[in-house]
Amino acid sequence: MERYICVICGYIYDPELGDPDSGVHPGTAFKDLPEGWLCPLCGAYTDEFVLAE
């Protein structure tokens, strides 16, 4: 699965881990994140993330 990185703070969303603190279960692809999900470190919206290489 593809990982995405926040261009503001550098947080990497790893779909294998999800974001349990925000109710996102492991295995959730970035494109399937719930509407309104924000970067857990800086509060950025998903449009501030780019595909991690």
C-alpha distance matrix in Angstrom:
0.0 3.8 6.6 9.9 13.4 16.6 19.2 22.0 21.3 18.4 16.4 12.7 10.6 8.0 6.5 7.3 10.7 11.2 14.7 17.2 20.1 19.4 18.9 15.1 14.0 11.2 8.4 9.2 7.0 8.9 10.9 12.0 13.5 17.2 19.7 21.3 18.6 19.5 18.4 19.7 21.4 23.1 22.9 21.4 20.2 16.7 18.4 18.9 15.3 14.0 10.9 11.0 12.0
3.8 0.0 3.8 6.6 10.2 13.5 15.8 18.8 18.5 15.5 14.0 10.4 8.9 7.4 7.2 9.2 11.7 11.8 14.7 17.8 20.2 19.3 19.4 15.6 15.4 13.0 10.8 10.5 7.6 7.7 9.9 12.0 13.0 16.8 18.8 20.0 17.3 17.7 16.4 18.2 19.5 20.8 20.7 18.8 17.7 14.2 15.5 15.7 12.0 10.3 7.1 7.4 8.9
6.6 3.8 0.0 3.8 6.9 10.3 12.9 15.6 14.9 11.9 10.3 6.6 5.6 4.9 6.5 8.8 10.2 10.3 12.5 16.0 17.8 17.2 17.9 14.5 14.8 12.5 11.4 10.9 8.6 7.6 10.7 12.7 12.5 16.2 18.1 18.6 15.5 15.3 13.3 15.0 16.0 17.4 17.7 16.0 15.5 12.4 14.0 13.5 9.7 8.7 6.2 5.5 8.1
9.9 6.6 3.8 0.0 3.8 6.8 9.4 12.1 12.0 9.5 8.3 5.6 5.2 6.9 8.8 11.7 12.3 11.5 12.7 16.5 17.6 16.5 17.9 14.8 16.0 14.5 13.8 12.3 9.8 7.3 10.2 12.6 11.8 15.2 16.3 16.4 13.6 12.8 10.8 13.2 13.8 14.6 14.8 12.7 12.3 9.3 10.6 9.7 5.9 5.4 4.4 4.9 8.5
13.4 10.2 6.9 3.8 0.0 3.8 6.2 8.8 8.5 5.8 5.6 4.3 6.2 8.8 11.5 14.2 13.9 13.3 13.6 17.3 17.8 16.9 19.0 16.4 18.0 16.8 16.7 15.2 13.2 10.5 13.3 15.6 14.1 17.0 17.7 17.0 14.2 12.3 9.6 11.9 11.6 12.1 13.1 11.0 11.6 9.6 10.6 8.4 5.2 5.5 6.3 5.6 9.2
16.6 13.5 10.3 6.8 3.8 0.0 3.8 5.4 5.8 4.9 5.2 6.4 8.0 11.4 13.9 16.8 15.9 14.6 14.0 17.7 17.3 16.2 18.8 16.8 19.1 18.5 18.8 16.9 15.2 11.9 14.3 16.4 14.3 16.5 16.6 15.2 12.7 10.1 7.3 10.1 9.3 8.9 9.9 7.5 8.9 8.0 8.9 5.8 4.3 6.6 9.0 9.1 12.6
19.2 15.8 12.9 9.4 6.2 3.8 0.0 3.8 5.9 5.8 8.1 9.5 11.6 14.8 17.3 20.2 19.5 18.4 17.8 21.4 20.9 19.7 22.4 20.5 22.8 22.2 22.3 20.3 18.3 14.9 16.9 19.4 17.5 19.6 19.2 17.7 15.7 12.9 10.4 13.2 11.8 10.4 11.7 9.0 10.5 10.1 9.5 5.9 5.8 6.9 10.0 10.1 12.9
22.0 18.8 15.6 12.1 8.8 5.4 3.8 0.0 3.8 6.1 8.3 11.0 13.0 16.6 19.2 21.9 20.6 19.3 17.9 21.3 20.1 19.1 22.2 20.9 23.5 23.3 24.0 21.9 20.4 17.0 19.0 21.1 18.6 20.1 19.5 17.3 15.4 12.1 9.5 11.9 9.7 7.6 9.5 7.4 10.1 11.1 10.9 7.1 8.3 10.4 13.5 13.5 16.4
21.3 18.5 14.9 12.0 8.5 5.8 5.9 3.8 0.0 3.8 5.7 9.1 11.7 15.0 18.0 20.2 18.5 17.7 16.2 19.3 18.0 17.7 20.9 19.7 22.1 21.7 22.8 21.2 20.2 17.1 19.8 21.4 18.7 20.4 20.4 18.1 15.6 12.2 8.9 10.1 7.3 6.5 9.5 8.7 11.8 12.6 13.4 9.8 9.9 11.9 14.3 13.4 16.3
18.4 15.5 11.9 9.5 5.8 4.9 5.8 6.1 3.8 0.0 3.8 6.3 9.5 12.3 15.7 17.7 16.4 16.1 15.3 18.6 18.1 17.9 20.8 19.0 20.9 19.9 20.7 19.5 18.2 15.5 18.5 20.3 18.1 20.4 20.8 19.2 16.3 13.4 9.8 11.1 8.9 9.4 11.9 10.8 13.1 12.8 13.7 10.4 9.0 10.2 11.7 10.1 12.8
16.4 14.0 10.3 8.3 5.6 5.2 8.1 8.3 5.7 3.8 0.0 3.8 6.5 9.5 12.7 14.6 12.9 12.5 11.5 14.8 14.4 14.4 17.1 15.4 17.2 16.4 17.5 16.3 15.6 13.2 16.4 17.7 15.3 17.6 18.5 16.9 13.6 11.1 7.4 8.1 6.8 8.5 10.5 10.1 12.1 11.5 13.5 10.8 9.0 10.7 11.8 10.4 13.6
12.7 10.4 6.6 5.6 4.3 6.4 9.5 11.0 9.1 6.3 3.8 0.0 3.8 6.1 9.5 11.4 10.4 10.4 10.6 14.1 14.7 14.6 16.6 14.2 15.4 13.9 14.6 13.8 12.7 10.7 14.3 15.7 13.8 16.7 18.2 17.4 13.9 12.3 9.1 10.0 10.0 11.8 13.1 12.2 13.2 11.6 13.6 11.6 8.7 9.5 9.4 7.8 11.0
10.6 8.9 5.6 5.2 6.2 8.0 11.6 13.0 11.7 9.5 6.5 3.8 0.0 3.8 6.3 8.9 8.0 7.1 7.8 11.5 12.7 12.1 13.6 10.8 12.0 10.7 11.2 10.1 9.3 7.5 11.2 12.2 10.3 13.4 15.3 15.0 11.4 10.7 8.4 9.5 10.8 12.7 13.0 12.2 12.3 10.1 12.8 11.9 8.8 10.0 9.6 9.1 12.5
8.0 7.4 4.9 6.9 8.8 11.4 14.8 16.6 15.0 12.3 9.5 6.1 3.8 0.0 3.8 5.4 5.5 6.1 8.3 11.5 13.6 13.5 14.1 11.0 10.9 8.6 8.7 8.8 8.4 8.2 11.9 12.5 11.5 14.9 17.4 17.6 14.1 14.0 12.0 12.4 13.9 16.3 16.6 15.9 15.8 13.3 16.0 15.3 12.0 12.3 10.8 9.7 12.4
6.5 7.2 6.5 8.8 11.5 13.9 17.3 19.2 18.0 15.7 12.7 9.5 6.3 3.8 0.0 3.8 5.3 4.8 8.2 10.8 13.7 13.1 12.7 9.1 8.5 6.1 5.2 5.2 5.2 6.6 9.9 9.7 9.5 12.9 15.8 16.8 13.6 14.5 13.4 14.0 16.3 18.4 18.0 17.3 16.5 13.7 16.5 16.7 13.5 13.8 12.1 12.0 14.5
7.3 9.2 8.8 11.7 14.2 16.8 20.2 21.9 20.2 17.7 14.6 11.4 8.9 5.4 3.8 0.0 3.8 5.8 9.4 11.1 14.3 14.7 13.9 10.6 8.7 5.2 4.9 7.2 8.3 10.3 13.4 12.8 12.7 15.9 19.1 20.0 16.7 17.6 16.2 16.1 18.2 20.8 20.8 20.5 20.0 17.3 20.2 20.2 16.8 17.0 14.9 14.1 16.0
10.7 11.7 10.2 12.3 13.9 15.9 19.5 20.6 18.5 16.4 12.9 10.4 8.0 5.5 5.3 3.8 0.0 3.8 6.5 7.9 10.9 11.8 11.5 8.9 7.5 4.6 6.8 8.3 10.1 11.3 14.7 13.8 12.6 15.3 18.5 18.8 15.2 15.7 14.2 13.3 15.4 18.4 18.5 18.9 18.8 16.8 20.1 19.6 16.7 17.6 16.2 15.2 17.5
11.2 11.8 10.3 11.5 13.3 14.6 18.4 19.3 17.7 16.1 12.5 10.4 7.1 6.1 4.8 5.8 3.8 0.0 3.8 6.1 9.0 8.9 8.5 5.4 5.1 4.1 6.3 6.0 8.1 8.9 12.1 10.7 9.1 11.5 14.7 15.1 11.6 12.6 11.8 11.3 14.1 16.7 16.1 16.4 15.9 14.0 17.5 17.5 15.0 16.4 15.5 15.4 18.3
14.7 14.7 12.5 12.7 13.6 14.0 17.8 17.9 16.2 15.3 11.5 10.6 7.8 8.3 8.2 9.4 6.5 3.8 0.0 3.8 5.5 5.5 6.4 4.7 6.4 7.2 9.9 8.8 10.9 10.6 13.7 12.3 9.6 11.1 13.8 13.4 9.7 10.3 9.5 8.2 11.3 14.0 13.3 14.4 14.4 13.4 17.1 16.8 14.9 17.1 17.0 16.9 20.1
17.2 17.8 16.0 16.5 17.3 17.7 21.4 21.3 19.3 18.6 14.8 14.1 11.5 11.5 10.8 11.1 7.9 6.1 3.8 0.0 3.8 5.3 4.8 5.1 5.7 7.4 10.9 10.5 13.4 13.8 16.5 14.4 11.9 12.5 15.5 15.1 11.9 12.8 12.5 10.5 13.6 16.5 15.7 17.4 17.4 16.7 20.5 20.4 18.7 20.9 20.8 20.5 23.6
20.1 20.2 17.8 17.6 17.8 17.3 20.9 20.1 18.0 18.1 14.4 14.7 12.7 13.6 13.7 14.3 10.9 9.0 5.5 3.8 0.0 3.8 5.6 7.4 9.3 11.2 14.5 13.6 16.1 15.7 18.3 16.4 13.3 13.3 15.6 14.3 11.3 11.5 11.3 8.4 11.5 14.3 13.5 15.9 16.5 16.6 20.4 19.9 18.8 21.6 22.0 21.8 25.1
19.4 19.3 17.2 16.5 16.9 16.2 19.7 19.1 17.7 17.9 14.4 14.6 12.1 13.5 13.1 14.7 11.8 8.9 5.5 5.3 3.8 0.0 3.8 5.6 8.8 11.3 13.9 12.1 14.3 13.6 15.7 13.7 10.3 9.8 11.9 10.6 7.8 8.8 9.6 7.8 11.5 13.5 11.8 13.8 13.7 13.9 17.6 17.7 16.9 19.9 20.6 21.0 24.6
18.9 19.4 17.9 17.9 19.0 18.8 22.4 22.2 20.9 20.8 17.1 16.6 13.6 14.1 12.7 13.9 11.5 8.5 6.4 4.8 5.6 3.8 0.0 3.8 6.2 9.6 12.1 10.5 13.5 13.6 15.4 12.7 9.9 9.2 12.1 11.9 9.6 11.6 12.8 11.4 15.1 17.1 15.3 16.9 16.2 15.7 19.5 20.1 19.0 21.6 21.9 22.4 25.8
15.1 15.6 14.5 14.8 16.4 16.8 20.5 20.9 19.7 19.0 15.4 14.2 10.8 11.0 9.1 10.6 8.9 5.4 4.7 5.1 7.4 5.6 3.8 0.0 3.8 6.7 8.7 6.8 9.7 10.1 12.1 9.6 7.2 7.9 11.3 11.8 8.9 11.2 11.9 11.3 14.9 17.0 15.3 16.1 15.1 13.8 17.5 18.3 16.6 18.8 18.6 19.3 22.5
14.0 15.4 14.8 16.0 18.0 19.1 22.8 23.5 22.1 20.9 17.2 15.4 12.0 10.9 8.5 8.7 7.5 5.1 6.4 5.7 9.3 8.8 6.2 3.8 0.0 3.8 6.3 6.0 9.7 11.4 13.4 10.7 9.6 10.8 14.4 15.4 12.6 14.7 15.0 14.3 17.6 20.0 18.7 19.5 18.5 16.8 20.4 21.1 18.9 20.5 19.7 20.0 22.9
11.2 13.0 12.5 14.5 16.8 18.5 22.2 23.3 21.7 19.9 16.4 13.9 10.7 8.6 6.1 5.2 4.6 4.1 7.2 7.4 11.2 11.3 9.6 6.7 3.8 0.0 3.8 5.6 8.7 11.0 13.5 11.6 11.0 13.2 16.8 17.8 14.7 16.3 15.8 15.2 18.0 20.7 20.0 20.4 19.6 17.4 20.8 21.2 18.5 19.5 18.1 18.0 20.4
8.4 10.8 11.4 13.8 16.7 18.8 22.3 24.0 22.8 20.7 17.5 14.6 11.2 8.7 5.2 4.9 6.8 6.3 9.9 10.9 14.5 13.9 12.1 8.7 6.3 3.8 0.0 3.8 6.3 9.4 11.5 9.8 10.5 13.2 16.7 18.4 15.6 17.5 17.1 17.3 20.1 22.4 21.5 21.2 19.9 17.2 20.2 21.0 18.0 18.5 16.6 16.9 19.0
9.2 10.5 10.9 12.3 15.2 16.9 20.3 21.9 21.2 19.5 16.3 13.8 10.1 8.8 5.2 7.2 8.3 6.0 8.8 10.5 13.6 12.1 10.5 6.8 6.0 5.6 3.8 0.0 3.8 6.5 8.2 6.2 6.7 9.5 13.0 14.8 12.2 14.5 14.7 15.4 18.5 20.3 18.9 18.4 16.7 14.0 17.0 18.2 15.6 16.5 15.2 16.2 18.8
7.0 7.6 8.6 9.8 13.2 15.2 18.3 20.4 20.2 18.2 15.6 12.7 9.3 8.4 5.2 8.3 10.1 8.1 10.9 13.4 16.1 14.3 13.5 9.7 9.7 8.7 6.3 3.8 0.0 3.8 5.4 5.2 6.7 10.3 13.0 15.0 12.6 14.5 14.6 16.1 18.7 20.1 18.8 17.5 15.6 12.3 14.7 16.1 13.2 13.5 12.0 13.5 16.0
8.9 7.7 7.6 7.3 10.5 11.9 14.9 17.0 17.1 15.5 13.2 10.7 7.5 8.2 6.6 10.3 11.3 8.9 10.6 13.8 15.7 13.6 13.6 10.1 11.4 11.0 9.4 6.5 3.8 0.0 3.8 5.3 5.4 9.2 11.1 12.6 10.2 11.6 11.6 13.8 16.2 17.1 15.7 14.0 12.0 8.6 11.0 12.3 9.6 10.4 9.6 11.6 14.6
10.9 9.9 10.7 10.2 13.3 14.3 16.9 19.0 19.8 18.5 16.4 14.3 11.2 11.9 9.9 13.4 14.7 12.1 13.7 16.5 18.3 15.7 15.4 12.1 13.4 13.5 11.5 8.2 5.4 3.8 0.0 3.8 5.7 8.7 10.0 12.3 11.1 13.1 14.0 16.5 19.1 19.4 17.5 15.5 12.7 9.2 10.9 13.3 11.2 11.7 11.3 14.0 16.8
12.0 12.0 12.7 12.6 15.6 16.4 19.4 21.1 21.4 20.3 17.7 15.7 12.2 12.5 9.7 12.8 13.8 10.7 12.3 14.4 16.4 13.7 12.7 9.6 10.7 11.6 9.8 6.2 5.2 5.3 3.8 0.0 3.8 6.3 8.7 11.5 10.2 13.1 14.5 16.3 19.4 20.1 17.9 16.6 13.9 11.0 13.4 15.7 13.9 15.0 14.5 16.8 19.7
13.5 13.0 12.5 11.8 14.1 14.3 17.5 18.6 18.7 18.1 15.3 13.8 10.3 11.5 9.5 12.7 12.6 9.1 9.6 11.9 13.3 10.3 9.9 7.2 9.6 11.0 10.5 6.7 6.7 5.4 5.7 3.8 0.0 3.8 6.5 8.4 6.6 9.5 11.1 12.8 16.0 16.7 14.4 13.6 11.1 8.8 11.9 13.8 12.3 14.3 14.5 16.5 19.8
17.2 16.8 16.2 15.2 17.0 16.5 19.6 20.1 20.4 20.4 17.6 16.7 13.4 14.9 12.9 15.9 15.3 11.5 11.1 12.5 13.3 9.8 9.2 7.9 10.8 13.2 13.2 9.5 10.3 9.2 8.7 6.3 3.8 0.0 3.8 6.2 5.7 9.4 12.1 13.4 16.9 17.3 14.4 14.0 11.4 10.1 13.2 15.4 14.7 17.2 17.9 20.0 23.4
19.7 18.8 18.1 16.3 17.7 16.6 19.2 19.5 20.4 20.8 18.5 18.2 15.3 17.4 15.8 19.1 18.5 14.7 13.8 15.5 15.6 11.9 12.1 11.3 14.4 16.8 16.7 13.0 13.0 11.1 10.0 8.7 6.5 3.8 0.0 3.8 5.6 9.0 12.2 14.2 17.3 16.9 13.5 12.8 9.7 9.2 11.6 14.2 14.5 17.2 18.6 21.0 24.5
21.3 20.0 18.6 16.4 17.0 15.2 17.7 17.3 18.1 19.2 16.9 17.4 15.0 17.6 16.8 20.0 18.8 15.1 13.4 15.1 14.3 10.6 11.9 11.8 15.4 17.8 18.4 14.8 15.0 12.6 12.3 11.5 8.4 6.2 3.8 0.0 3.8 6.2 10.0 11.8 14.7 13.9 10.3 10.2 7.6 8.5 11.1 12.9 13.8 17.1 19.0 21.1 24.8
18.6 17.3 15.5 13.6 14.2 12.7 15.7 15.4 15.6 16.3 13.6 13.9 11.4 14.1 13.6 16.7 15.2 11.6 9.7 11.9 11.3 7.8 9.6 8.9 12.6 14.7 15.6 12.2 12.6 10.2 11.1 10.2 6.6 5.7 5.6 3.8 0.0 3.8 7.0 8.6 11.8 11.8 8.7 8.8 7.0 7.2 10.7 11.8 11.9 15.2 16.8 18.4 22.1
19.5 17.7 15.3 12.8 12.3 10.1 12.9 12.1 12.2 13.4 11.1 12.3 10.7 14.0 14.5 17.6 15.7 12.6 10.3 12.8 11.5 8.8 11.6 11.2 14.7 16.3 17.5 14.5 14.5 11.6 13.1 13.1 9.5 9.4 9.0 6.2 3.8 0.0 3.8 6.0 8.5 8.0 5.0 5.4 5.0 6.6 9.8 9.7 10.3 14.0 16.1 17.3 21.1
18.4 16.4 13.3 10.8 9.6 7.3 10.4 9.5 8.9 9.8 7.4 9.1 8.4 12.0 13.4 16.2 14.2 11.8 9.5 12.5 11.3 9.6 12.8 11.9 15.0 15.8 17.1 14.7 14.6 11.6 14.0 14.5 11.1 12.1 12.2 10.0 7.0 3.8 0.0 3.8 5.5 5.7 4.6 5.0 6.5 7.4 10.4 9.0 8.9 12.4 14.4 14.9 18.6
19.7 18.2 15.0 13.2 11.9 10.1 13.2 11.9 10.1 11.1 8.1 10.0 9.5 12.4 14.0 16.1 13.3 11.3 8.2 10.5 8.4 7.8 11.4 11.3 14.3 15.2 17.3 15.4 16.1 13.8 16.5 16.3 12.8 13.4 14.2 11.8 8.6 6.0 3.8 0.0 3.8 6.1 5.9 8.1 10.0 11.0 14.2 12.7 12.4 15.6 17.2 17.1 20.7
21.4 19.5 16.0 13.8 11.6 9.3 11.8 9.7 7.3 8.9 6.8 10.0 10.8 13.9 16.3 18.2 15.4 14.1 11.3 13.6 11.5 11.5 15.1 14.9 17.6 18.0 20.1 18.5 18.7 16.2 19.1 19.4 16.0 16.9 17.3 14.7 11.8 8.5 5.5 3.8 0.0 3.8 6.1 8.2 11.2 12.5 15.0 12.6 12.6 15.7 17.5 16.9 20.3
23.1 20.8 17.4 14.6 12.1 8.9 10.4 7.6 6.5 9.4 8.5 11.8 12.7 16.3 18.4 20.8 18.4 16.7 14.0 16.5 14.3 13.5 17.1 17.0 20.0 20.7 22.4 20.3 20.1 17.1 19.4 20.1 16.7 17.3 16.9 13.9 11.8 8.0 5.7 6.1 3.8 0.0 3.8 5.6 9.2 11.5 13.3 10.7 11.8 15.1 17.7 17.6 21.1
22.9 20.7 17.7 14.8 13.1 9.9 11.7 9.5 9.5 11.9 10.5 13.1 13.0 16.6 18.0 20.8 18.5 16.1 13.3 15.7 13.5 11.8 15.3 15.3 18.7 20.0 21.5 18.9 18.8 15.7 17.5 17.9 14.4 14.4 13.5 10.3 8.7 5.0 4.6 5.9 6.1 3.8 0.0 3.8 6.6 9.4 11.6 10.0 11.5 15.2 17.9 18.5 22.2
21.4 18.8 16.0 12.7 11.0 7.5 9.0 7.4 8.7 10.8 10.1 12.2 12.2 15.9 17.3 20.5 18.9 16.4 14.4 17.4 15.9 13.8 16.9 16.1 19.5 20.4 21.2 18.4 17.5 14.0 15.5 16.6 13.6 14.0 12.8 10.2 8.8 5.4 5.0 8.1 8.2 5.6 3.8 0.0 3.8 6.6 8.0 6.2 8.3 12.0 15.1 16.2 19.8
20.2 17.7 15.5 12.3 11.6 8.9 10.5 10.1 11.8 13.1 12.1 13.2 12.3 15.8 16.5 20.0 18.8 15.9 14.4 17.4 16.5 13.7 16.2 15.1 18.5 19.6 19.9 16.7 15.6 12.0 12.7 13.9 11.1 11.4 9.7 7.6 7.0 5.0 6.5 10.0 11.2 9.2 6.6 3.8 0.0 3.8 5.4 5.7 7.8 11.4 14.3 16.2 19.8
16.7 14.2 12.4 9.3 9.6 8.0 10.1 11.1 12.6 12.8 11.5 11.6 10.1 13.3 13.7 17.3 16.8 14.0 13.4 16.7 16.6 13.9 15.7 13.8 16.8 17.4 17.2 14.0 12.3 8.6 9.2 11.0 8.8 10.1 9.2 8.5 7.2 6.6 7.4 11.0 12.5 11.5 9.4 6.6 3.8 0.0 3.8 5.3 5.5 8.7 11.1 13.4 17.0
18.4 15.5 14.0 10.6 10.6 8.9 9.5 10.9 13.4 13.7 13.5 13.6 12.8 16.0 16.5 20.2 20.1 17.5 17.1 20.5 20.4 17.6 19.5 17.5 20.4 20.8 20.2 17.0 14.7 11.0 10.9 13.4 11.9 13.2 11.6 11.1 10.7 9.8 10.4 14.2 15.0 13.3 11.6 8.0 5.4 3.8 0.0 3.8 5.4 7.9 10.9 13.7 16.9
18.9 15.7 13.5 9.7 8.4 5.8 5.9 7.1 9.8 10.4 10.8 11.6 11.9 15.3 16.7 20.2 19.6 17.5 16.8 20.4 19.9 17.7 20.1 18.3 21.1 21.2 21.0 18.2 16.1 12.3 13.3 15.7 13.8 15.4 14.2 12.9 11.8 9.7 9.0 12.7 12.6 10.7 10.0 6.2 5.7 5.3 3.8 0.0 3.8 6.8 10.4 12.3 15.6
15.3 12.0 9.7 5.9 5.2 4.3 5.8 8.3 9.9 9.0 9.0 8.7 8.8 12.0 13.5 16.8 16.7 15.0 14.9 18.7 18.8 16.9 19.0 16.6 18.9 18.5 18.0 15.6 13.2 9.6 11.2 13.9 12.3 14.7 14.5 13.8 11.9 10.3 8.9 12.4 12.6 11.8 11.5 8.3 7.8 5.5 5.4 3.8 0.0 3.8 6.9 8.8 12.2
14.0 10.3 8.7 5.4 5.5 6.6 6.9 10.4 11.9 10.2 10.7 9.5 10.0 12.3 13.8 17.0 17.6 16.4 17.1 20.9 21.6 19.9 21.6 18.8 20.5 19.5 18.5 16.5 13.5 10.4 11.7 15.0 14.3 17.2 17.2 17.1 15.2 14.0 12.4 15.6 15.7 15.1 15.2 12.0 11.4 8.7 7.9 6.8 3.8 0.0 3.8 6.2 9.1
10.9 7.1 6.2 4.4 6.3 9.0 10.0 13.5 14.3 11.7 11.8 9.4 9.6 10.8 12.1 14.9 16.2 15.5 17.0 20.8 22.0 20.6 21.9 18.6 19.7 18.1 16.6 15.2 12.0 9.6 11.3 14.5 14.5 17.9 18.6 19.0 16.8 16.1 14.4 17.2 17.5 17.7 17.9 15.1 14.3 11.1 10.9 10.4 6.9 3.8 0.0 3.8 6.4
11.0 7.4 5.5 4.9 5.6 9.1 10.1 13.5 13.4 10.1 10.4 7.8 9.1 9.7 12.0 14.1 15.2 15.4 16.9 20.5 21.8 21.0 22.4 19.3 20.0 18.0 16.9 16.2 13.5 11.6 14.0 16.8 16.5 20.0 21.0 21.1 18.4 17.3 14.9 17.1 16.9 17.6 18.5 16.2 16.2 13.4 13.7 12.3 8.8 6.2 3.8 0.0 3.8
12.0 8.9 8.1 8.5 9.2 12.6 12.9 16.4 16.3 12.8 13.6 11.0 12.5 12.4 14.5 16.0 17.5 18.3 20.1 23.6 25.1 24.6 25.8 22.5 22.9 20.4 19.0 18.8 16.0 14.6 16.8 19.7 19.8 23.4 24.5 24.8 22.1 21.1 18.6 20.7 20.3 21.1 22.2 19.8 19.8 17.0 16.9 15.6 12.2 9.1 6.4 3.8 0.0
